[in-house]
Amino acid sequence: MHDIIRPQPGIMDIALYQGGKASIEGRNDAVKLSSNENPFGPGERAIEAYRRAGHALHRYPSTDHLALRVALAATYDLDSDRIICGVGSDEIITFLCQAYAGRGDEVLYSQHGFLMYRISALAAGATPVAAPERDRTTDVDALIAAMTPRTRLVFVANPNNPTGTMIPAFDVTRLADALPPQALLVLDGAYAEYVENFDGGAAMVESRDNVVMTRTFSKIHGLGGLRVGWGYGPRHVIDVLNRIRGPFNLSTTQLEVGEAALTDTEHLERSLRENARMRTWLQRALLDLGLKCDRSHANFVLARFDSPAEAEACNAHLLSEGLIVRQVGAYGLPECLRITVGDEPACRRVVHAIAQVRGRR
């Protein structure tokens, strides 16, 4: 019977997404630095909103997400009617592939891009296409060269995960100018807040009818466990995405906590300040140990070892010390470990443990 009941083409080609390891068997004191989470968690305003939301769990949530959209528009100076909210920015990515890509179409992204681009393309029946990167940085010329009449979506994370590298506005403009007429450019701004004076691509969305921006509350706002994301795009795109969005895709809790998080500027500023300080310290410490490390524009650092074997040995030692980082072989970077910028004690412990491995070598 199972030979007759088959899923849509492409689905069985999906490798299951593996999130950052969260625990170590036999230890209850593990430090998790594998999922780019804010080490300070959510702010007090978000926590208080979470407590209050518990009193209305019997009520259905808003279907139009109006209060959160208005709050986002006020925070980022956007048009609330052109905002869509989702279960993390992952769901917005899924909506885009579902709505605009199918069998015979191509979804284009950079070589070490976020795994959900490939997964969502395959789930929609489209063909994922990865363009080579240059020194672990999005190569706009390679993306342009890979565009075809079948290209429907082009995903660019800026800053990129898991590399932490970033391309300038000039290159993003070149990419948008080169889009074929049937394609959308999607600017994934999950880490945009970590870049000073950066709008994540909002101005480009305002000036064009073929560019979409995605954002998330999972990183700087410390709400990864709540799953709240959003997108900003041309009216014609947002209208399409809302037609396939489930009417109750976000709970009242998600909506109200997200809105409260936007108002907690003190928590936001502290998180940014500490991330910048410890990111600089961590990068310098890794370089001092003889590792290679590109300049990161996000809340993690990608450490490059001399070989995949050394990266594997270092990861094993870190785990033995109760430290969880992210192996990124699935991203085509088996010689690397991605390390979330934690608080100062966590960063110092990681560097000390890596130094032990390098010293033994």
DRENFI-17010 format. One line per field, with one value per residue (C-alpha): y negated, z negated, x negated; residue in three letters; residue number from 1. Coordinates in pm, 1 decimal, always signed. Each point is the difference from the previous one (the first is absolute). Last residue first. Example, Ala and Ser with C-alpha at 12.3 -4.5 7.8 and 13.67 -1.06 7.14 Angstrom:
Y +106.0_+344.0
Z -714.0_-66.0
X -1367.0_+137.0
rest SER_ALA
nr 2_1
This chain:
Y -1932.8_+10.6_-379.0_-37.3_+223.9_-180.7_-335.8_+109.0_+63.9_-339.0_-177.6_+167.1_-77.0_-366.3_-33.0_+159.2_-223.3_-313.6_+65.1_+197.8_-78.5_+312.4_+217.0_+150.3_+274.0_+41.1_+266.4_+168.6_-317.3_+121.3_-129.5_+347.6_+14.0_-286.8_+132.2_-229.1_-69.5_+173.8_-39.6_+244.5_+63.6_+339.4_-173.5_-244.3_+291.4_+170.3_-326.4_-42.0_+350.5_-59.8_-331.0_+167.5_+277.5_-248.5_-159.5_-302.5_-157.0_-283.5_-173.6_-156.7_-264.3_-67.5_-293.7_-162.6_-214.4_+246.5_-73.2_+324.2_+234.2_+211.1_+177.2_-59.2_-27.1_-377.8_-1.0_+174.4_-256.0_-289.4_+135.9_+63.8_-348.6_-173.7_+214.7_-63.2_-378.2_-5.6_+250.0_-192.6_-326.2_+157.9_+184.2_-308.4_-215.1_+248.9_+45.0_-377.6_-39.8_+223.2_-131.8_+252.5_+286.4_-97.7_+43.4_+338.7_+108.6_-102.2_+174.9_+320.2_+31.7_-70.7_+289.0_-33.3_+208.5_-67.9_-92.0_+242.8_-184.2_+99.3_-311.8_-216.7_+86.5_-124.2_-332.6_-42.9_+43.5_-251.5_-250.3_+2.6_+153.5_+20.6_+329.7_+112.2_+246.2_+139.5_+344.0_-1.6_+198.8_-231.1_-304.1_-162.5_-338.1_-7.6_+344.9_+162.6_-311.4_+45.4_-184.4_+59.1_-258.5_+21.5_-150.3_+0.4_-318.0_-236.7_-319.6_+90.0_+349.1_-156.1_-229.6_+296.3_+196.7_+98.4_-361.3_-30.7_-283.4_+236.8_+365.6_+232.0_-90.8_+157.3_+352.7_+162.4_-238.8_+242.4_-209.3_+175.2_-99.3_+88.4_+136.9_-13.7_-302.8_+142.8_-162.1_-191.7_-331.8_+175.3_+160.5_-325.5_-168.2_+270.0_-55.0_-374.6_+56.9_+183.2_+379.4_+168.1_+282.2_+181.8_+334.3_+213.2_-194.0_-304.9_-364.0_-51.1_+318.8_+7.2_+200.8_-23.7_+117.6_+82.5_+109.3_+203.6_-260.9_+40.4_-157.0_+182.7_-271.1_-261.1_+211.1_+47.4_-374.8_-70.5_+221.7_+44.7_+30.0_+318.6_-100.0_-34.8_+183.6_+242.3_-13.1_+259.6_+98.1_+157.8_+150.9_-56.4_+252.4_-232.0_+221.3_-3.4_-380.0_-12.3_+239.4_-176.5_-343.2_+147.6_+94.2_-362.6_-84.3_+150.2_+22.0_-308.0_+20.5_+67.0_+159.5_+150.4_+75.2_+310.3_+127.5_-279.7_-342.0_-317.7_+68.9_+304.5_-136.0_-335.9_+157.6_+225.7_-297.5_-182.0_+309.3_+5.6_-367.0_+136.4_+120.8_-281.1_-363.9_-195.4_-368.7_-210.6_-144.6_-117.8_-236.4_-36.5_-235.7_+280.1_-29.6_-153.0_+261.0_+280.0_-128.9_-30.8_+354.6_+127.8_-166.6_+108.9_+369.1_+52.8_+322.6_-117.3_+284.6_+238.6_-30.2_+282.5_-91.7_-341.7_-6.7_+144.0_-311.7_-191.9_+221.5_-28.8_-377.7_-6.0_+203.4_-227.5_-309.1_+161.1_+60.9_+337.5_+215.7_-151.4_+247.1_-104.2_+316.1_+78.1_+370.1_+189.3_-181.9_+205.4_+21.3_+341.2_+14.3_+290.1_+261.2_+373.2_-28.3_-337.0_-237.1_-246.7_+104.3_-267.6_+86.0_+286.5_-50.9_+331.2_+59.2_-76.2_+215.9_+191.1_-321.3_-71.3_+157.0_-0.1_+279.9_+354.6_+236.8_+270.9_+158.6_-40.1_+241.9
Z -1953.8_-374.5_-13.5_+270.6_-195.9_-328.8_+173.8_+126.6_-360.1_-121.0_+291.9_-76.9_-371.9_+69.3_+228.6_-259.4_-281.3_+217.8_+112.6_+316.8_+354.4_+177.2_+133.9_+348.6_+43.3_+328.4_+194.0_+110.1_+177.4_+268.3_-186.7_-131.2_-128.1_-230.9_-348.5_-250.7_-353.6_-327.6_-299.6_-292.1_-11.0_+167.4_+264.7_+64.9_+35.0_+258.2_+193.1_+2.2_+136.3_+272.5_+98.1_+10.6_+222.9_+230.5_+58.8_-89.8_-204.0_+95.0_-279.0_+105.9_-252.9_-123.0_-77.8_+344.4_+204.1_-24.0_+127.5_+140.6_-236.8_+57.2_-300.4_-131.5_-365.6_+16.7_+281.5_-230.0_-275.1_+242.3_+123.4_-353.2_-124.8_+294.4_-40.6_-374.7_+33.2_+291.3_-170.9_-327.5_+163.9_+213.3_-293.9_-221.7_+268.4_+58.7_-370.5_-48.7_+315.5_-135.4_+218.3_+280.8_-249.8_-106.0_+354.0_+31.7_-333.8_+108.3_+337.0_-118.1_-297.4_+213.2_+219.3_+350.8_+300.1_-76.5_+349.6_+168.4_+255.5_+359.7_+95.4_-221.7_+218.1_+315.7_-154.0_-141.1_+350.6_+169.3_-279.4_+45.3_-287.6_-369.9_-186.7_-355.3_-261.3_-332.3_-125.4_-381.8_-82.9_+202.1_-190.2_-107.4_+159.8_+175.1_+154.1_+19.7_+67.0_+374.2_+331.7_+367.8_+278.2_+344.5_+330.7_+335.0_-11.7_-68.9_-195.8_-333.6_+0.5_+61.8_-298.1_-220.8_+90.5_-349.5_-114.7_-107.1_-219.5_-213.2_+95.9_-277.3_+77.9_+345.9_-131.9_+131.9_+295.8_+284.7_+315.7_+247.8_+365.7_+209.8_+353.3_+317.0_+152.9_-36.4_-286.0_+100.6_-159.3_-329.8_+0.3_+78.3_-280.0_-246.4_+115.0_-64.9_-337.5_-123.9_-40.2_-339.8_-171.3_-311.1_+163.8_-130.3_+73.6_+220.6_-99.1_+236.3_+94.7_+375.0_+156.3_+372.4_+102.0_+335.7_+213.6_+300.0_+260.8_-144.2_-274.8_-83.6_+145.2_-215.8_-311.9_+91.4_+57.0_-337.1_-185.9_-355.7_-233.7_-119.0_+184.2_+325.6_+4.6_+265.6_+112.0_-145.8_+206.3_-156.3_+250.7_-78.2_-130.1_-278.8_-266.4_+203.0_-6.1_-371.0_-86.1_+221.8_-146.4_-349.4_-9.4_-33.9_+262.6_+34.4_+380.8_+65.7_+94.5_+306.3_+13.6_+341.9_+167.7_+196.9_-277.5_-236.0_-119.6_-72.5_-263.9_-177.4_+20.0_-143.3_-267.4_-112.2_-32.1_-202.1_-219.0_-65.7_-106.5_-324.6_-11.1_+219.0_+22.6_+321.1_+43.2_+300.3_-164.0_-293.6_+225.3_-148.9_-235.5_-183.1_-345.7_+112.6_+271.0_-240.5_-254.6_+269.1_+114.7_-356.6_-65.4_+335.8_-14.6_+255.7_-143.5_-359.6_-245.6_-113.5_-369.3_-252.9_-68.1_-126.5_-350.9_+117.6_+206.3_-318.0_-79.9_+354.4_-10.8_-319.5_+165.1_+304.5_-219.4_-203.6_+304.8_+165.8_-49.0_-111.4_+204.6_+315.4_+206.1_+291.1_+0.1_-108.4_-302.9_-264.7_-332.7_-159.4_-375.2_-12.6_+125.8_+53.9_+366.6_+140.2_+99.3_+263.7_+325.6_+261.6_+226.3_+245.9_+306.5_+152.3_+335.6_+268.1_+311.3_-110.6_+46.1_+351.0_+191.8_-197.6_-248.0_+110.6_-78.0_+264.8_-121.5_-359.3_+82.8
X -4784.7_+40.0_-17.4_+262.3_+237.6_-60.1_+32.7_+341.6_+108.4_-128.4_+169.5_+330.6_-21.3_-78.8_+300.7_+230.0_-125.3_+44.9_+356.5_+56.0_-108.5_+123.7_-280.8_+13.8_-259.2_-183.5_-191.2_+323.2_+121.7_+241.5_+305.1_+83.1_-359.7_+86.6_-77.7_+165.2_-126.1_+89.7_-231.1_+16.7_-375.7_+36.6_+208.2_-283.4_-242.1_+221.6_+36.1_-377.2_-49.9_+259.4_-157.5_-341.8_+133.1_+172.4_-341.1_-212.2_+278.6_+232.0_+195.9_+330.3_+105.1_+351.8_+224.7_-15.7_-240.3_-287.4_-350.9_-133.5_-183.0_-307.6_-146.0_-350.6_+96.0_-40.6_+257.4_+246.8_-62.2_+43.8_+332.3_+123.3_-90.3_+167.5_+310.6_-7.2_+21.5_+244.6_+229.9_-13.7_+103.9_+269.9_+156.5_-15.4_+161.9_+282.6_+69.6_+21.7_+209.9_+276.2_+283.8_-43.0_+9.1_+352.8_+134.3_-165.9_+142.7_+349.6_-7.4_-164.2_+233.9_+306.4_-105.6_-140.9_+112.6_+366.6_+122.3_-241.2_-207.8_+76.4_+197.4_-219.2_-299.5_+173.2_+103.4_-352.1_-141.8_+233.5_-53.4_-376.6_-193.0_-67.7_-25.2_+46.4_-115.5_+117.0_-98.2_+44.2_-313.6_-220.2_+126.5_-327.2_+71.8_-338.6_+47.1_+342.4_+210.5_-46.3_-29.5_+75.3_-36.0_+165.2_-117.2_+185.4_+211.4_-287.6_-68.0_+155.4_-150.6_-340.9_+48.8_+90.2_-314.8_-109.8_+18.1_-363.5_-129.7_-211.2_+15.6_+124.4_+360.7_-29.5_-57.6_+318.9_-6.8_+70.3_+21.7_+230.0_-42.2_+305.1_-17.6_+215.8_-173.9_-351.6_-188.5_-313.8_+94.9_+74.0_-344.5_-175.4_+197.0_-108.5_-357.7_+15.0_+166.7_-308.9_-35.0_-19.0_-185.2_+125.9_-83.1_+287.7_+221.0_-40.8_+23.1_+181.3_+181.0_+62.0_+281.4_+79.3_+346.3_+159.4_-294.8_+122.3_-104.3_-350.6_-209.9_-324.1_-226.0_+173.8_-58.9_-366.5_-41.4_+163.3_-243.1_+131.2_-298.0_-171.7_-318.6_+192.6_+330.8_+116.9_+366.8_+239.4_+305.8_+309.2_+247.9_+367.3_+254.7_+117.6_-157.5_-322.5_-11.8_+82.3_-283.1_-253.4_+72.8_+37.3_-369.0_-114.4_-262.1_-346.9_+5.8_+214.2_+366.4_+217.0_+344.1_+73.0_+333.6_+103.5_+225.6_+88.2_-109.5_+197.7_+263.0_-143.1_-354.2_+104.4_+220.4_-287.1_-235.6_+268.2_+29.4_-374.1_+17.9_+140.4_+358.1_+122.9_+98.0_+64.4_-82.2_+105.6_+311.1_-213.1_-196.6_-349.1_-182.9_-189.2_+154.7_+330.0_+51.9_-89.9_+251.6_+268.8_-69.2_+14.4_+335.6_+145.2_-83.0_+281.4_+145.2_+0.7_-33.9_+273.1_+83.8_-35.9_-363.7_+105.5_-146.3_-331.2_-65.3_-81.5_-299.2_-138.6_+43.2_-207.7_-273.8_-4.1_-27.3_-278.2_-217.2_-41.7_-309.8_-330.0_-206.6_+192.6_+19.4_-230.3_+96.1_-314.0_-138.1_+177.3_-184.8_+53.1_+63.3_+246.6_-243.2_+50.0_+86.1_-94.9_+278.2_+119.9_-168.0_+65.5_+289.8_-13.8_+217.9_+106.4_-165.2_+257.4_-23.5_+311.9_+200.3_-123.8_+287.2_+328.3_+44.4_+86.9_+285.7_-43.1_-322.8_+126.1_+281.1
rest ARG_ARG_GLY_ARG_VAL_GLN_ALA_ILE_ALA_HIS_VAL_VAL_ARG_ARG_CYS_ALA_PRO_GLU_ASP_GLY_VAL_THR_ILE_ARG_LEU_CYS_GLU_PRO_LEU_GLY_TYR_ALA_GLY_VAL_GLN_ARG_VAL_ILE_LEU_GLY_GLU_SER_LEU_LEU_HIS_ALA_ASN_CYS_ALA_GLU_ALA_GLU_ALA_PRO_SER_ASP_PHE_ARG_ALA_LEU_VAL_PHE_ASN_ALA_HIS_SER_ARG_ASP_CYS_LYS_LEU_GLY_LEU_ASP_LEU_LEU_ALA_ARG_GLN_LEU_TRP_THR_ARG_MET_ARG_ALA_ASN_GLU_ARG_LEU_SER_ARG_GLU_LEU_HIS_GLU_THR_ASP_THR_LEU_ALA_ALA_GLU_GLY_VAL_GLU_LEU_GLN_THR_THR_SER_LEU_ASN_PHE_PRO_GLY_ARG_ILE_ARG_ASN_LEU_VAL_ASP_ILE_VAL_HIS_ARG_PRO_GLY_TYR_GLY_TRP_GLY_VAL_ARG_LEU_GLY_GLY_LEU_GLY_HIS_ILE_LYS_SER_PHE_THR_ARG_THR_MET_VAL_VAL_ASN_ASP_ARG_SER_GLU_VAL_MET_ALA_ALA_GLY_GLY_ASP_PHE_ASN_GLU_VAL_TYR_GLU_ALA_TYR_ALA_GLY_ASP_LEU_VAL_LEU_LEU_ALA_GLN_PRO_PRO_LEU_ALA_ASP_ALA_LEU_ARG_THR_VAL_ASP_PHE_ALA_PRO_ILE_MET_THR_GLY_THR_PRO_ASN_ASN_PRO_ASN_ALA_VAL_PHE_VAL_LEU_ARG_THR_ARG_PRO_THR_MET_ALA_ALA_ILE_LEU_ALA_ASP_VAL_ASP_THR_THR_ARG_ASP_ARG_GLU_PRO_ALA_ALA_VAL_PRO_THR_ALA_GLY_ALA_ALA_LEU_ALA_SER_ILE_ARG_TYR_MET_LEU_PHE_GLY_HIS_GLN_SER_TYR_LEU_VAL_GLU_ASP_GLY_ARG_GLY_ALA_TYR_ALA_GLN_CYS_LEU_PHE_THR_ILE_ILE_GLU_ASP_SER_GLY_VAL_GLY_CYS_ILE_ILE_ARG_ASP_SER_ASP_LEU_ASP_TYR_THR_ALA_ALA_LEU_ALA_VAL_ARG_LEU_ALA_LEU_HIS_ASP_THR_SER_PRO_TYR_ARG_HIS_LEU_ALA_HIS_GLY_ALA_ARG_ARG_TYR_ALA_GLU_ILE_ALA_ARG_GLU_GLY_PRO_GLY_PHE_PRO_ASN_GLU_ASN_SER_SER_LEU_LYS_VAL_ALA_ASP_ASN_ARG_GLY_GLU_ILE_SER_ALA_LYS_GLY_GLY_GLN_TYR_LEU_ALA_ILE_ASP_MET_ILE_GLY_PRO_GLN_PRO_ARG_ILE_ILE_ASP_HIS_MET
nr 361_360_359_358_357_356_355_354_353_352_351_350_349_348_347_346_345_344_343_342_341_340_339_338_337_336_335_334_333_332_331_330_329_328_327_326_325_324_323_322_321_320_319_318_317_316_315_314_313_312_311_310_309_308_307_306_305_304_303_302_301_300_299_298_297_296_295_294_293_292_291_290_289_288_287_286_285_284_283_282_281_280_279_278_277_276_275_274_273_272_271_270_269_268_267_266_265_264_263_262_261_260_259_258_257_256_255_254_253_252_251_250_249_248_247_246_245_244_243_242_241_240_239_238_237_236_235_234_233_232_231_230_229_228_227_226_225_224_223_222_221_220_219_218_217_216_215_214_213_212_211_210_209_208_207_206_205_204_203_202_201_200_199_198_197_196_195_194_193_192_191_190_189_188_187_186_185_184_183_182_181_180_179_178_177_176_175_174_173_172_171_170_169_168_167_166_165_164_163_162_161_160_159_158_157_156_155_154_153_152_151_150_149_148_147_146_145_144_143_142_141_140_139_138_137_136_135_134_133_132_131_130_129_128_127_126_125_124_123_122_121_120_119_118_117_116_115_114_113_112_111_110_109_108_107_106_105_104_103_102_101_100_99_98_97_96_95_94_93_92_91_90_89_88_87_86_85_84_83_82_81_80_79_78_77_76_75_74_73_72_71_70_69_68_67_66_65_64_63_62_61_60_59_58_57_56_55_54_53_52_51_50_49_48_47_46_45_44_43_42_41_40_39_38_37_36_35_34_33_32_31_30_29_28_27_26_25_24_23_22_21_20_19_18_17_16_15_14_13_12_11_10_9_8_7_6_5_4_3_2_1
